[in-house]
C-alpha cells in the first residue's frame, strides 16, 4: 500500500497543481471538441475521405516539425508566460473557426491552415506543461502527478468528443468552437492566477541555437534517458497496432457500426481511468520494469483476444484492459523521463521523448496497416501480440533507470581563476583535471571517470578524453572541451549533486595532499596569432 503522501490523489492536495490540473482538463475537453467539430466539418466541405485524414495530419504534423524547438523554448523562456501565450493563440484559432463557421465562409483550405496553427500550439504546450509539473508537487509525488495528468487527458478524451457530438447536433459547429474558446479562457485565467517564485536574472541565459545544441548533446550523453527512449520506442511501435487496427476490428471482426466504435473507444478510456487510479497501489510491488512488463503482456493478450472475433461484451472487456495497459505505459515512461532529466534541460528532454512517442505511433500505425493489407487483419493482430510478448520478456535486459539520482545543481565548482577578463563567446575551452592514482586503484578510478564523462558531456562538453603520462602512469589527466567560455560557465551551474558525488569518490583515490589540479586553456584567436606574427 502507498502512504498518504504518495497516493493517487495526493498531488491534488497541492493547491496550485489542483487548480492548473482542473483548468487543463477543461482546456483539453475543449480541444477535443474542436478536433471533432473540425473533422465533421471536413466531411461537409469535401466529399473525399482524404479530407478528414488531411485534418488529422494537419493537427499531428507540427509535433514532428516543432517538437524539439518547443522543448528548447520551454527551457529558455519563462514557462508560465509561454503557456499563457500558447493558450491565447489557441483561443484565437478557435475564435476564428467560430466566426468563419458562423458566417458560412470556412473552406477546407482555411480549416487545414487553422488546424495546423492549432497543432503548433499543441506541440508547444506538451513539453512546457510537463516541464512545470516538478515545480508544482514534492518529488515523492511526481509519479502520481504524471499519472493524474494522464488521467486528465483520458477524462478529456471521454467527455470532449461526446460533448462535441451533442453540441454539433443541437447547435452547430460555431457554438462548439465558441465553447472551446471559453475553455481556453479558463486555462488562461488559471495560469494568470498562478504566481511562481520569480527566477533570478540569469547572466548565462541561453540563446535558441546554443540551447538546441546543448539539449541534443545532453540527450546523446544521458544513458538513462536513452534507455527510456529505447523501451518507449519498442513499446509504442508495437502497441500502435491496437490504435491503427481498432476501427477495422470494430467493423470487420465485430461487425459493429460507428456507434459501437464509439463505445469501444469509451471502453479504452474507462480502462485508462481505472488504471490511473489503481497504478499507485501496484507500483511499490512491481516497480517500473514490472509495470512495463505487465503493460506489454496485457496489451498482447488484448490483441490476441480481438483477433479471435470474440462476442461484443468480451471485446469491450478486453478493451478495458487495453486502456489499463496504455495508461500504465504512458505514466511509467513519462514519470521515468521526468526523473532522469535535470531541470535546466527538462523541456528539451521531454520534447525528445514526445517526438519519439508520436513518431513511433505514426510509423507503427503505417506499418501495421501495411501488414494487415498484405497478410490480413487477424494475422496482423496476432503478429503484434506475439512481438509484444517477446518484447515484454526481453525488455528486462534493459531495465528502466530508477530515476533517483540527485540532479539538482551542486554548485561545488569554484570560479575559474582569470589573469584577465574573458569574453563570453571566446572558445573553444579545454579543461584539464590531473589525478594521481595508485596502480592498485586504477580500475576503480577509470570506472568513476567513465561515469563522470557522461555528466561532463551531458552538462555541455562537446568532447571528453582521458590520458596518462608516459613517464609516470600514475598521473592521469582528464580533459573535456567546450564550445565557448560562456558554455563552460553554464557547466559550472549545471553540474549536479550526482556528479559531485563521483568527484568526491575520485578525490579519495587521488594520492596527493593537494586537490586535483584544474587548468583552463583557451584557444588563441586569429587576432592573437596575427599580432604575434607582426
One Martini backbone bead per residue (centre of mass of N, CA, C, O) as a GRO file, in nm:
protein
  534
    1UNK     BB    1   0.101   0.033   0.015
    2UNK     BB    2   0.041   0.364   0.016
    3UNK     BB    3   0.099   0.657   0.110
    4UNK     BB    4  -0.043   0.965   0.145
    5UNK     BB    5   0.198   1.108  -0.013
    6UNK     BB    6   0.162   0.871  -0.272
    7UNK     BB    7  -0.105   0.889  -0.377
    8UNK     BB    8  -0.310   0.940  -0.639
    9UNK     BB    9  -0.428   1.236  -0.497
   10UNK     BB   10  -0.203   1.403  -0.356
   11UNK     BB   11  -0.148   1.646  -0.560
   12UNK     BB   12  -0.438   1.783  -0.501
   13UNK     BB   13  -0.329   1.919  -0.230
   14UNK     BB   14  -0.199   2.102  -0.429
   15UNK     BB   15  -0.327   2.389  -0.523
   16UNK     BB   16  -0.190   2.455  -0.793
   17UNK     BB   17  -0.221   2.181  -0.926
   18UNK     BB   18  -0.529   2.164  -0.908
   19UNK     BB   19  -0.601   2.413  -1.075
   20UNK     BB   20  -0.437   2.336  -1.334
   21UNK     BB   21  -0.566   2.061  -1.380
   22UNK     BB   22  -0.858   2.148  -1.419
   23UNK     BB   23  -0.805   2.349  -1.646
   24UNK     BB   24  -0.674   2.141  -1.841
   25UNK     BB   25  -0.912   1.957  -1.873
   26UNK     BB   26  -1.097   2.171  -1.997
   27UNK     BB   27  -0.911   2.238  -2.234
   28UNK     BB   28  -0.909   1.946  -2.355
   29UNK     BB   29  -1.205   1.928  -2.406
   30UNK     BB   30  -1.206   2.161  -2.609
   31UNK     BB   31  -1.006   2.034  -2.810
   32UNK     BB   32  -1.177   1.784  -2.879
   33UNK     BB   33  -1.416   1.945  -2.983
   34UNK     BB   34  -1.266   2.082  -3.216
   35UNK     BB   35  -1.172   1.824  -3.366
   36UNK     BB   36  -1.451   1.708  -3.421
   37UNK     BB   37  -1.566   1.951  -3.572
   38UNK     BB   38  -1.353   1.950  -3.798
   39UNK     BB   39  -1.403   1.664  -3.905
   40UNK     BB   40  -1.699   1.716  -3.976
   41UNK     BB   41  -1.658   1.955  -4.167
   42UNK     BB   42  -1.485   1.805  -4.375
   43UNK     BB   43  -1.726   1.625  -4.478
   44UNK     BB   44  -1.880   1.888  -4.589
   45UNK     BB   45  -1.644   2.024  -4.772
   46UNK     BB   46  -1.576   1.714  -4.859
   47UNK     BB   47  -1.614   1.398  -5.023
   48UNK     BB   48  -1.341   1.316  -4.936
   49UNK     BB   49  -1.174   1.101  -4.722
   50UNK     BB   50  -0.903   1.278  -4.707
   51UNK     BB   51  -1.000   1.521  -4.540
   52UNK     BB   52  -0.982   1.403  -4.257
   53UNK     BB   53  -0.686   1.317  -4.279
   54UNK     BB   54  -0.580   1.606  -4.324
   55UNK     BB   55  -0.664   1.717  -4.050
   56UNK     BB   56  -0.500   1.517  -3.880
   57UNK     BB   57  -0.225   1.591  -4.004
   58UNK     BB   58  -0.231   1.896  -3.928
   59UNK     BB   59  -0.222   1.827  -3.616
   60UNK     BB   60   0.045   1.630  -3.614
   61UNK     BB   61   0.291   1.757  -3.768
   62UNK     BB   62   0.404   1.967  -3.555
   63UNK     BB   63   0.540   1.760  -3.369
   64UNK     BB   64   0.776   1.706  -3.576
   65UNK     BB   65   0.863   2.005  -3.644
   66UNK     BB   66   0.833   2.135  -3.315
   67UNK     BB   67   0.929   1.963  -3.073
   68UNK     BB   68   1.222   2.058  -3.016
   69UNK     BB   69   1.179   2.367  -3.013
   70UNK     BB   70   0.976   2.356  -2.780
   71UNK     BB   71   1.179   2.257  -2.567
   72UNK     BB   72   1.363   2.501  -2.580
   73UNK     BB   73   1.152   2.715  -2.498
   74UNK     BB   74   1.087   2.577  -2.220
   75UNK     BB   75   1.393   2.653  -2.113
   76UNK     BB   76   1.439   2.978  -2.206
   77UNK     BB   77   1.159   3.044  -2.105
   78UNK     BB   78   0.887   3.146  -1.955
   79UNK     BB   79   0.654   2.914  -1.887
   80UNK     BB   80   0.403   3.073  -1.815
   81UNK     BB   81   0.405   3.270  -2.055
   82UNK     BB   82   0.403   3.055  -2.274
   83UNK     BB   83   0.132   2.927  -2.198
   84UNK     BB   84  -0.038   3.177  -2.238
   85UNK     BB   85   0.032   3.228  -2.534
   86UNK     BB   86  -0.078   2.958  -2.637
   87UNK     BB   87  -0.372   2.991  -2.537
   88UNK     BB   88  -0.433   3.245  -2.696
   89UNK     BB   89  -0.383   3.124  -2.973
   90UNK     BB   90  -0.600   2.900  -2.952
   91UNK     BB   91  -0.837   3.093  -2.908
   92UNK     BB   92  -0.810   3.238  -3.181
   93UNK     BB   93  -0.852   2.995  -3.360
   94UNK     BB   94  -1.140   2.927  -3.253
   95UNK     BB   95  -1.264   3.204  -3.315
   96UNK     BB   96  -1.224   3.189  -3.621
   97UNK     BB   97  -1.386   2.933  -3.663
   98UNK     BB   98  -1.648   3.046  -3.552
   99UNK     BB   99  -1.684   3.285  -3.752
  100UNK     BB  100  -1.667   3.122  -4.018
  101UNK     BB  101  -1.895   2.923  -3.954
  102UNK     BB  102  -2.119   3.136  -3.908
  103UNK     BB  103  -2.074   3.273  -4.208
  104UNK     BB  104  -1.993   3.039  -4.426
  105UNK     BB  105  -1.653   3.078  -4.502
  106UNK     BB  106  -1.550   2.795  -4.455
  107UNK     BB  107  -1.282   2.619  -4.577
  108UNK     BB  108  -1.052   2.376  -4.621
  109UNK     BB  109  -0.800   2.554  -4.617
  110UNK     BB  110  -0.871   2.705  -4.356
  111UNK     BB  111  -0.896   2.458  -4.175
  112UNK     BB  112  -0.604   2.355  -4.213
  113UNK     BB  113  -0.451   2.606  -4.120
  114UNK     BB  114  -0.576   2.626  -3.831
  115UNK     BB  115  -0.499   2.340  -3.747
  116UNK     BB  116  -0.195   2.381  -3.769
  117UNK     BB  117  -0.173   2.604  -3.557
  118UNK     BB  118  -0.293   2.431  -3.331
  119UNK     BB  119  -0.060   2.220  -3.345
  120UNK     BB  120   0.160   2.411  -3.254
  121UNK     BB  121   0.041   2.466  -2.976
  122UNK     BB  122   0.050   2.170  -2.882
  123UNK     BB  123   0.358   2.134  -2.914
  124UNK     BB  124   0.424   2.359  -2.698
  125UNK     BB  125   0.256   2.253  -2.454
  126UNK     BB  126   0.358   1.974  -2.367
  127UNK     BB  127   0.655   2.028  -2.253
  128UNK     BB  128   0.579   2.270  -2.071
  129UNK     BB  129   0.378   2.137  -1.882
  130UNK     BB  130   0.562   1.903  -1.788
  131UNK     BB  131   0.799   2.091  -1.680
  132UNK     BB  132   0.622   2.214  -1.427
  133UNK     BB  133   0.547   1.980  -1.236
  134UNK     BB  134   0.796   1.965  -1.033
  135UNK     BB  135   0.709   2.263  -0.917
  136UNK     BB  136   0.412   2.157  -0.786
  137UNK     BB  137   0.554   1.904  -0.649
  138UNK     BB  138   0.674   1.674  -0.479
  139UNK     BB  139   0.891   1.426  -0.560
  140UNK     BB  140   0.709   1.185  -0.430
  141UNK     BB  141   0.459   1.291  -0.644
  142UNK     BB  142   0.531   1.271  -0.947
  143UNK     BB  143   0.399   1.008  -1.048
  144UNK     BB  144   0.111   1.093  -0.967
  145UNK     BB  145   0.103   1.347  -1.143
  146UNK     BB  146   0.139   1.202  -1.413
  147UNK     BB  147  -0.112   1.023  -1.380
  148UNK     BB  148  -0.314   1.261  -1.364
  149UNK     BB  149  -0.258   1.369  -1.643
  150UNK     BB  150  -0.351   1.112  -1.790
  151UNK     BB  151  -0.632   1.112  -1.670
  152UNK     BB  152  -0.718   1.387  -1.784
  153UNK     BB  153  -0.697   1.310  -2.083
  154UNK     BB  154  -0.908   1.076  -2.067
  155UNK     BB  155  -1.139   1.246  -1.972
  156UNK     BB  156  -1.138   1.433  -2.217
  157UNK     BB  157  -1.175   1.205  -2.431
  158UNK     BB  158  -1.458   1.123  -2.319
  159UNK     BB  159  -1.608   1.408  -2.317
  160UNK     BB  160  -1.549   1.580  -2.571
  161UNK     BB  161  -1.677   1.417  -2.811
  162UNK     BB  162  -1.960   1.397  -2.688
  163UNK     BB  163  -2.014   1.701  -2.657
  164UNK     BB  164  -1.970   1.769  -2.953
  165UNK     BB  165  -2.196   1.598  -3.074
  166UNK     BB  166  -2.428   1.743  -2.929
  167UNK     BB  167  -2.366   2.034  -3.027
  168UNK     BB  168  -2.371   1.983  -3.330
  169UNK     BB  169  -2.668   1.882  -3.338
  170UNK     BB  170  -2.799   2.138  -3.182
  171UNK     BB  171  -2.591   2.410  -3.280
  172UNK     BB  172  -2.320   2.362  -3.411
  173UNK     BB  173  -1.996   2.462  -3.480
  174UNK     BB  174  -1.980   2.749  -3.363
  175UNK     BB  175  -2.056   2.676  -3.070
  176UNK     BB  176  -1.834   2.471  -3.025
  177UNK     BB  177  -1.603   2.674  -3.059
  178UNK     BB  178  -1.699   2.866  -2.834
  179UNK     BB  179  -1.651   2.668  -2.599
  180UNK     BB  180  -1.349   2.646  -2.649
  181UNK     BB  181  -1.282   2.938  -2.579
  182UNK     BB  182  -1.377   2.919  -2.283
  183UNK     BB  183  -1.174   2.703  -2.198
  184UNK     BB  184  -0.922   2.877  -2.249
  185UNK     BB  185  -0.998   3.100  -2.048
  186UNK     BB  186  -0.961   2.924  -1.797
  187UNK     BB  187  -0.661   2.865  -1.836
  188UNK     BB  188  -0.561   3.156  -1.840
  189UNK     BB  189  -0.662   3.228  -1.557
  190UNK     BB  190  -0.493   3.017  -1.404
  191UNK     BB  191  -0.214   3.118  -1.502
  192UNK     BB  192  -0.249   3.409  -1.396
  193UNK     BB  193  -0.279   3.321  -1.092
  194UNK     BB  194  -0.016   3.200  -1.114
  195UNK     BB  195   0.279   3.254  -0.882
  196UNK     BB  196   0.577   3.206  -0.921
  197UNK     BB  197   0.880   3.218  -0.838
  198UNK     BB  198   1.110   3.427  -0.920
  199UNK     BB  199   1.361   3.435  -1.130
  200UNK     BB  200   1.671   3.482  -1.158
  201UNK     BB  201   1.891   3.648  -1.311
  202UNK     BB  202   2.057   3.532  -1.617
  203UNK     BB  203   2.371   3.577  -1.756
  204UNK     BB  204   2.351   3.263  -1.899
  205UNK     BB  205   2.151   3.277  -2.106
  206UNK     BB  206   2.009   3.114  -2.362
  207UNK     BB  207   2.009   3.048  -2.690
  208UNK     BB  208   1.859   2.875  -2.923
  209UNK     BB  209   2.093   2.728  -3.070
  210UNK     BB  210   2.256   2.647  -2.817
  211UNK     BB  211   2.021   2.498  -2.675
  212UNK     BB  212   1.982   2.280  -2.888
  213UNK     BB  213   2.267   2.159  -2.874
  214UNK     BB  214   2.265   2.097  -2.570
  215UNK     BB  215   2.022   1.905  -2.576
  216UNK     BB  216   2.145   1.695  -2.768
  217UNK     BB  217   2.394   1.632  -2.599
  218UNK     BB  218   2.240   1.528  -2.358
  219UNK     BB  219   2.083   1.298  -2.498
  220UNK     BB  220   2.354   1.150  -2.591
  221UNK     BB  221   2.466   1.126  -2.274
  222UNK     BB  222   2.195   1.008  -2.154
  223UNK     BB  223   2.155   0.689  -2.066
  224UNK     BB  224   1.878   0.689  -1.925
  225UNK     BB  225   1.717   0.820  -2.153
  226UNK     BB  226   1.786   0.607  -2.372
  227UNK     BB  227   1.643   0.373  -2.229
  228UNK     BB  228   1.363   0.494  -2.240
  229UNK     BB  229   1.350   0.531  -2.550
  230UNK     BB  230   1.376   0.237  -2.620
  231UNK     BB  231   1.127   0.130  -2.472
  232UNK     BB  232   0.925   0.324  -2.607
  233UNK     BB  233   0.970   0.253  -2.904
  234UNK     BB  234   0.887  -0.043  -2.886
  235UNK     BB  235   0.608  -0.020  -2.757
  236UNK     BB  236   0.467   0.191  -2.952
  237UNK     BB  237   0.510   0.039  -3.217
  238UNK     BB  238   0.350  -0.219  -3.134
  239UNK     BB  239   0.085  -0.089  -2.993
  240UNK     BB  240  -0.024   0.066  -3.250
  241UNK     BB  241  -0.204  -0.159  -3.357
  242UNK     BB  242  -0.454  -0.094  -3.194
  243UNK     BB  243  -0.514   0.190  -3.325
  244UNK     BB  244  -0.497   0.114  -3.631
  245UNK     BB  245  -0.712  -0.155  -3.608
  246UNK     BB  246  -0.978  -0.091  -3.452
  247UNK     BB  247  -1.180  -0.010  -3.677
  248UNK     BB  248  -1.158  -0.290  -3.821
  249UNK     BB  249  -1.253  -0.460  -3.587
  250UNK     BB  250  -1.535  -0.333  -3.557
  251UNK     BB  251  -1.629  -0.392  -3.854
  252UNK     BB  252  -1.509  -0.701  -3.933
  253UNK     BB  253  -1.510  -0.870  -3.653
  254UNK     BB  254  -1.774  -0.728  -3.490
  255UNK     BB  255  -1.995  -0.584  -3.666
  256UNK     BB  256  -1.988  -0.271  -3.636
  257UNK     BB  257  -2.049   0.054  -3.592
  258UNK     BB  258  -2.000   0.373  -3.507
  259UNK     BB  259  -2.123   0.345  -3.224
  260UNK     BB  260  -1.949   0.103  -3.133
  261UNK     BB  261  -1.679   0.246  -3.167
  262UNK     BB  262  -1.733   0.450  -2.945
  263UNK     BB  263  -1.756   0.235  -2.721
  264UNK     BB  264  -1.471   0.129  -2.749
  265UNK     BB  265  -1.328   0.394  -2.674
  266UNK     BB  266  -1.466   0.418  -2.399
  267UNK     BB  267  -1.336   0.161  -2.279
  268UNK     BB  268  -1.048   0.260  -2.292
  269UNK     BB  269  -1.091   0.512  -2.116
  270UNK     BB  270  -1.195   0.361  -1.864
  271UNK     BB  271  -0.939   0.190  -1.824
  272UNK     BB  272  -0.747   0.430  -1.783
  273UNK     BB  273  -0.879   0.541  -1.531
  274UNK     BB  274  -0.848   0.286  -1.360
  275UNK     BB  275  -0.539   0.263  -1.387
  276UNK     BB  276  -0.468   0.536  -1.253
  277UNK     BB  277  -0.595   0.453  -0.972
  278UNK     BB  278  -0.423   0.172  -0.934
  279UNK     BB  279  -0.118   0.221  -0.974
  280UNK     BB  280  -0.013   0.302  -0.681
  281UNK     BB  281  -0.061   0.006  -0.564
  282UNK     BB  282   0.155  -0.147  -0.766
  283UNK     BB  283   0.432   0.000  -0.776
  284UNK     BB  284   0.580  -0.109  -0.511
  285UNK     BB  285   0.580  -0.417  -0.624
  286UNK     BB  286   0.684  -0.386  -0.940
  287UNK     BB  287   0.775  -0.147  -1.065
  288UNK     BB  288   0.870  -0.031  -1.363
  289UNK     BB  289   0.933  -0.304  -1.505
  290UNK     BB  290   0.681  -0.459  -1.416
  291UNK     BB  291   0.479  -0.265  -1.550
  292UNK     BB  292   0.583  -0.296  -1.844
  293UNK     BB  293   0.538  -0.596  -1.863
  294UNK     BB  294   0.236  -0.593  -1.801
  295UNK     BB  295   0.152  -0.407  -2.030
  296UNK     BB  296   0.251  -0.578  -2.273
  297UNK     BB  297   0.096  -0.841  -2.201
  298UNK     BB  298  -0.187  -0.718  -2.198
  299UNK     BB  299  -0.181  -0.618  -2.490
  300UNK     BB  300  -0.136  -0.897  -2.616
  301UNK     BB  301  -0.398  -1.027  -2.516
  302UNK     BB  302  -0.596  -0.833  -2.650
  303UNK     BB  303  -0.514  -0.884  -2.946
  304UNK     BB  304  -0.579  -1.186  -2.941
  305UNK     BB  305  -0.878  -1.160  -2.870
  306UNK     BB  306  -0.962  -0.988  -3.118
  307UNK     BB  307  -0.871  -1.209  -3.329
  308UNK     BB  308  -1.112  -1.420  -3.221
  309UNK     BB  309  -1.395  -1.296  -3.243
  310UNK     BB  310  -1.556  -1.183  -3.015
  311UNK     BB  311  -1.780  -1.088  -2.829
  312UNK     BB  312  -1.867  -0.774  -2.753
  313UNK     BB  313  -1.833  -0.797  -2.441
  314UNK     BB  314  -1.545  -0.912  -2.451
  315UNK     BB  315  -1.416  -0.682  -2.610
  316UNK     BB  316  -1.475  -0.459  -2.402
  317UNK     BB  317  -1.316  -0.588  -2.174
  318UNK     BB  318  -1.046  -0.585  -2.325
  319UNK     BB  319  -1.039  -0.269  -2.363
  320UNK     BB  320  -1.000  -0.210  -2.071
  321UNK     BB  321  -0.715  -0.338  -2.069
  322UNK     BB  322  -0.590  -0.145  -2.275
  323UNK     BB  323  -0.618   0.108  -2.099
  324UNK     BB  324  -0.443   0.008  -1.869
  325UNK     BB  325  -0.184  -0.041  -2.033
  326UNK     BB  326  -0.151   0.246  -2.146
  327UNK     BB  327  -0.132   0.406  -1.876
  328UNK     BB  328   0.109   0.260  -1.760
  329UNK     BB  329   0.312   0.336  -1.980
  330UNK     BB  330   0.284   0.642  -1.983
  331UNK     BB  331   0.348   0.689  -1.682
  332UNK     BB  332   0.618   0.541  -1.651
  333UNK     BB  333   0.777   0.682  -1.881
  334UNK     BB  334   0.719   0.977  -1.803
  335UNK     BB  335   0.832   0.968  -1.510
  336UNK     BB  336   1.118   0.871  -1.584
  337UNK     BB  337   1.193   1.106  -1.759
  338UNK     BB  338   1.170   1.321  -1.541
  339UNK     BB  339   1.384   1.184  -1.337
  340UNK     BB  340   1.643   1.204  -1.563
  341UNK     BB  341   1.602   1.524  -1.555
  342UNK     BB  342   1.718   1.818  -1.551
  343UNK     BB  343   1.587   2.130  -1.539
  344UNK     BB  344   1.756   2.280  -1.770
  345UNK     BB  345   1.650   2.019  -1.982
  346UNK     BB  346   1.353   1.923  -1.966
  347UNK     BB  347   1.205   2.020  -2.221
  348UNK     BB  348   1.397   1.882  -2.425
  349UNK     BB  349   1.367   1.591  -2.323
  350UNK     BB  350   1.057   1.574  -2.358
  351UNK     BB  351   1.054   1.632  -2.662
  352UNK     BB  352   1.202   1.377  -2.743
  353UNK     BB  353   0.995   1.181  -2.626
  354UNK     BB  354   0.740   1.290  -2.781
  355UNK     BB  355   0.852   1.249  -3.063
  356UNK     BB  356   0.892   0.946  -3.041
  357UNK     BB  357   0.608   0.867  -2.971
  358UNK     BB  358   0.470   0.983  -3.229
  359UNK     BB  359   0.651   0.838  -3.432
  360UNK     BB  360   0.585   0.547  -3.345
  361UNK     BB  361   0.282   0.565  -3.400
  362UNK     BB  362   0.295   0.642  -3.698
  363UNK     BB  363   0.480   0.417  -3.808
  364UNK     BB  364   0.327   0.179  -3.685
  365UNK     BB  365   0.057   0.225  -3.823
  366UNK     BB  366   0.159   0.193  -4.111
  367UNK     BB  367   0.275  -0.091  -4.075
  368UNK     BB  368   0.012  -0.238  -3.979
  369UNK     BB  369  -0.151  -0.168  -4.228
  370UNK     BB  370   0.031  -0.323  -4.425
  371UNK     BB  371   0.005  -0.600  -4.295
  372UNK     BB  372  -0.306  -0.620  -4.321
  373UNK     BB  373  -0.308  -0.595  -4.629
  374UNK     BB  374  -0.123  -0.855  -4.685
  375UNK     BB  375  -0.225  -1.076  -4.434
  376UNK     BB  376  -0.429  -0.957  -4.250
  377UNK     BB  377  -0.586  -0.881  -3.960
  378UNK     BB  378  -0.534  -1.128  -3.780
  379UNK     BB  379  -0.230  -1.151  -3.834
  380UNK     BB  380  -0.151  -0.874  -3.730
  381UNK     BB  381  -0.249  -0.914  -3.439
  382UNK     BB  382  -0.071  -1.166  -3.375
  383UNK     BB  383   0.203  -1.043  -3.431
  384UNK     BB  384   0.184  -0.815  -3.225
  385UNK     BB  385   0.139  -0.996  -2.982
  386UNK     BB  386   0.404  -1.156  -2.999
  387UNK     BB  387   0.603  -0.914  -2.989
  388UNK     BB  388   0.511  -0.807  -2.714
  389UNK     BB  389   0.587  -1.057  -2.551
  390UNK     BB  390   0.887  -1.052  -2.621
  391UNK     BB  391   0.943  -0.762  -2.524
  392UNK     BB  392   0.867  -0.811  -2.227
  393UNK     BB  393   1.106  -1.014  -2.175
  394UNK     BB  394   1.352  -0.845  -2.297
  395UNK     BB  395   1.327  -0.572  -2.135
  396UNK     BB  396   1.486  -0.669  -1.872
  397UNK     BB  397   1.775  -0.614  -2.003
  398UNK     BB  398   1.661  -0.298  -2.006
  399UNK     BB  399   1.637  -0.130  -1.752
  400UNK     BB  400   1.498   0.101  -1.586
  401UNK     BB  401   1.555   0.369  -1.430
  402UNK     BB  402   1.512   0.490  -1.110
  403UNK     BB  403   1.537   0.812  -1.074
  404UNK     BB  404   1.739   0.896  -0.796
  405UNK     BB  405   1.921   1.103  -0.887
  406UNK     BB  406   2.090   1.392  -0.798
  407UNK     BB  407   2.018   1.684  -1.020
  408UNK     BB  408   2.086   1.908  -0.865
  409UNK     BB  409   2.271   2.163  -0.817
  410UNK     BB  410   2.589   2.195  -0.642
  411UNK     BB  411   2.798   2.428  -0.654
  412UNK     BB  412   3.126   2.305  -0.633
  413UNK     BB  413   3.260   2.502  -0.821
  414UNK     BB  414   3.497   2.708  -0.869
  415UNK     BB  415   3.606   2.981  -0.986
  416UNK     BB  416   3.791   3.060  -1.239
  417UNK     BB  417   4.092   3.171  -1.296
  418UNK     BB  418   4.198   3.516  -1.388
  419UNK     BB  419   4.411   3.741  -1.552
  420UNK     BB  420   4.168   3.812  -1.748
  421UNK     BB  421   3.918   3.892  -1.913
  422UNK     BB  422   3.647   3.698  -2.067
  423UNK     BB  423   3.477   3.641  -2.329
  424UNK     BB  424   3.193   3.460  -2.380
  425UNK     BB  425   3.265   3.361  -2.698
  426UNK     BB  426   3.517   3.231  -2.625
  427UNK     BB  427   3.692   2.976  -2.821
  428UNK     BB  428   3.770   2.706  -2.714
  429UNK     BB  429   3.760   2.495  -2.413
  430UNK     BB  430   4.018   2.351  -2.211
  431UNK     BB  431   3.994   2.097  -1.964
  432UNK     BB  432   4.216   2.010  -1.690
  433UNK     BB  433   4.248   1.703  -1.488
  434UNK     BB  434   4.458   1.600  -1.224
  435UNK     BB  435   4.565   1.267  -1.131
  436UNK     BB  436   4.670   1.054  -0.855
  437UNK     BB  437   4.705   0.699  -0.915
  438UNK     BB  438   4.712   0.407  -0.807
  439UNK     BB  439   4.737   0.103  -0.956
  440UNK     BB  440   4.529  -0.039  -0.762
  441UNK     BB  441   4.303   0.209  -0.838
  442UNK     BB  442   4.257   0.232  -1.147
  443UNK     BB  443   3.990   0.086  -1.210
  444UNK     BB  444   3.810   0.259  -1.026
  445UNK     BB  445   3.881   0.532  -1.156
  446UNK     BB  446   3.788   0.469  -1.447
  447UNK     BB  447   3.494   0.420  -1.377
  448UNK     BB  448   3.437   0.704  -1.261
  449UNK     BB  449   3.523   0.860  -1.519
  450UNK     BB  450   3.309   0.741  -1.706
  451UNK     BB  451   3.071   0.854  -1.548
  452UNK     BB  452   3.164   1.153  -1.561
  453UNK     BB  453   3.154   1.188  -1.868
  454UNK     BB  454   2.844   1.201  -1.893
  455UNK     BB  455   2.822   1.466  -1.738
  456UNK     BB  456   2.999   1.645  -1.908
  457UNK     BB  457   2.836   1.611  -2.168
  458UNK     BB  458   2.552   1.680  -2.048
  459UNK     BB  459   2.667   1.984  -1.951
  460UNK     BB  460   2.839   2.063  -2.256
  461UNK     BB  461   3.040   1.879  -2.367
  462UNK     BB  462   3.185   1.793  -2.688
  463UNK     BB  463   3.434   1.653  -2.534
  464UNK     BB  464   3.625   1.353  -2.422
  465UNK     BB  465   3.913   1.252  -2.211
  466UNK     BB  466   4.203   1.027  -2.147
  467UNK     BB  467   4.525   1.044  -1.985
  468UNK     BB  468   4.878   0.954  -1.974
  469UNK     BB  469   5.186   0.940  -1.841
  470UNK     BB  470   5.467   0.802  -1.976
  471UNK     BB  471   5.655   0.852  -1.708
  472UNK     BB  472   5.364   0.841  -1.524
  473UNK     BB  473   5.096   0.632  -1.480
  474UNK     BB  474   4.968   0.780  -1.221
  475UNK     BB  475   4.911   1.009  -1.431
  476UNK     BB  476   4.600   1.156  -1.477
  477UNK     BB  477   4.417   1.314  -1.758
  478UNK     BB  478   4.144   1.506  -1.779
  479UNK     BB  479   3.939   1.598  -2.068
  480UNK     BB  480   3.745   1.890  -2.184
  481UNK     BB  481   3.521   2.033  -2.430
  482UNK     BB  482   3.418   2.370  -2.514
  483UNK     BB  483   3.286   2.614  -2.716
  484UNK     BB  484   3.280   2.817  -2.458
  485UNK     BB  485   3.302   3.011  -2.187
  486UNK     BB  486   3.000   3.026  -2.127
  487UNK     BB  487   2.953   2.719  -2.131
  488UNK     BB  488   3.134   2.665  -1.885
  489UNK     BB  489   2.973   2.835  -1.684
  490UNK     BB  490   2.721   2.666  -1.712
  491UNK     BB  491   2.850   2.406  -1.609
  492UNK     BB  492   2.884   2.505  -1.320
  493UNK     BB  493   2.555   2.522  -1.281
  494UNK     BB  494   2.488   2.211  -1.370
  495UNK     BB  495   2.633   2.053  -1.181
  496UNK     BB  496   2.566   1.781  -1.001
  497UNK     BB  497   2.534   1.587  -0.724
  498UNK     BB  498   2.620   1.331  -0.867
  499UNK     BB  499   2.890   1.443  -0.972
  500UNK     BB  500   3.001   1.523  -0.696
  501UNK     BB  501   3.014   1.234  -0.584
  502UNK     BB  502   3.226   1.130  -0.787
  503UNK     BB  503   3.448   1.335  -0.707
  504UNK     BB  504   3.480   1.245  -0.417
  505UNK     BB  505   3.571   0.953  -0.486
  506UNK     BB  506   3.820   1.037  -0.652
  507UNK     BB  507   3.972   1.193  -0.422
  508UNK     BB  508   4.025   0.934  -0.253
  509UNK     BB  509   4.231   0.830  -0.492
  510UNK     BB  510   4.402   1.078  -0.451
  511UNK     BB  511   4.770   1.098  -0.427
  512UNK     BB  512   4.748   1.397  -0.260
  513UNK     BB  513   4.747   1.685  -0.071
  514UNK     BB  514   4.638   1.795  -0.326
  515UNK     BB  515   4.422   1.876  -0.531
  516UNK     BB  516   4.317   1.854  -0.825
  517UNK     BB  517   4.430   1.987  -1.106
  518UNK     BB  518   4.310   2.288  -1.274
  519UNK     BB  519   4.277   2.369  -1.624
  520UNK     BB  520   4.242   2.658  -1.851
  521UNK     BB  521   4.213   2.650  -2.209
  522UNK     BB  522   4.253   2.890  -2.464
  523UNK     BB  523   4.198   2.979  -2.765
  524UNK     BB  524   4.346   3.139  -3.004
  525UNK     BB  525   4.314   3.401  -3.189
  526UNK     BB  526   4.372   3.551  -3.483
  527UNK     BB  527   4.474   3.814  -3.357
  528UNK     BB  528   4.690   3.687  -3.182
  529UNK     BB  529   4.853   3.561  -3.416
  530UNK     BB  530   4.900   3.820  -3.582
  531UNK     BB  531   5.040   3.980  -3.355
  532UNK     BB  532   5.280   3.782  -3.323
  533UNK     BB  533   5.386   3.803  -3.621
  534UNK     BB  534   5.441   4.130  -3.592
   0.00000   0.00000   0.00000
